């Protein structure tokens, strides 16, 4: 497993739009997710439900605002 690294919005947004990268809001609170949601992002709860079926090579970016 590689070390986490910081990415810029300009770097990651095209990858999220194309479906190459999964963007996850790191807040566990649904109200915070709705308030701080970035375009293309999924909630932490949704990520947890998808996790068993995600391929290990899938790029995942977590954010908090």
PyMOL commands that set and color helices and strands:
alter all, ss='L'
color gray80, all
select helices_A, chain A and resi 9-18+30-36+44-53
alter helices_A, ss='H'
color red, helices_A
select strands_A, chain A and resi 21-25+41-42+59-63
alter strands_A, ss='S'
color yellow, strands_A
deselect
rebuild
show_as cartoon
